Amino acid sequence: MLGDESRADRLLALTGLGADDLRAGLSDPAVLGAVLEFLGQYEPDLVAAADHLGVNPAELMAARERL
């Protein structure tokens, strides 16, 4: 997500996180939950992330529910 400038700017603005916070928080359920919540709010972002990860968008939303 950080590779796409407009998506990255929106993610950082809406979550209140910085790029360093995201990198440092990759194993933090709260950070992961914030990112998954962000993805769930805008389907094009969700689909793009799922495509990049090689998973179904529903799998990402299921992961959000598990967190």
C-alpha positions in Angstrom: 0.0 0.0 0.0 2.8 2.4 0.7 4.0 1.9 -2.9 1.0 3.8 -4.3 1.5 7.4 -3.2 -2.2 8.4 -3.1 -3.2 5.2 -1.3 -0.3 5.7 1.2 -1.2 9.3 1.9 -4.8 8.3 2.5 -3.8 5.4 4.8 -1.5 7.6 6.8 -4.0 10.4 7.1 -7.0 8.2 8.1 -5.1 5.9 10.5 -3.0 8.7 12.1 0.0 6.4 11.7 3.3 7.3 10.1 5.2 5.2 7.6 7.7 4.2 10.3 4.9 3.3 12.7 3.5 1.0 10.0 6.8 -0.7 9.4 7.5 -1.1 13.1 4.0 -2.3 13.8 3.8 -5.2 11.4 3.5 -7.7 14.2 1.2 -5.5 16.3 -2.5 -6.6 16.1 -3.7 -3.0 16.7 -1.7 -1.7 13.7 -2.7 -4.7 11.5 -6.3 -4.1 12.5 -6.1 -0.4 11.6 -4.7 -1.3 8.2 -7.3 -3.9 7.6 -10.1 -1.5 8.7 -8.7 1.0 6.2 -8.8 -1.6 3.4 -12.4 -2.6 4.3 -13.6 1.0 3.9 -12.7 1.3 0.2 -13.1 -1.7 -2.1 -10.5 -0.6 -4.7 -7.9 -0.5 -2.0 -9.0 -3.9 -0.6 -9.0 -5.5 -4.1 -5.5 -4.0 -4.9 -4.0 -5.2 -1.6 -5.6 -8.7 -2.0 -4.3 -8.9 -5.6 -0.8 -7.9 -4.5 -0.8 -10.5 -1.7 -2.4 -13.2 -3.9 -5.4 -13.7 -1.6 -9.1 -13.3 -1.9 -10.4 -9.9 -0.5 -12.7 -11.9 1.8 -9.7 -13.5 3.4 -8.4 -10.0 4.4 -11.7 -9.1 5.9 -11.9 -12.4 7.8 -8.4 -11.6 9.2 -9.8 -8.2 10.4 -12.6 -10.0 12.2 -10.2 -12.4 13.9 -8.0 -9.5 15.2 
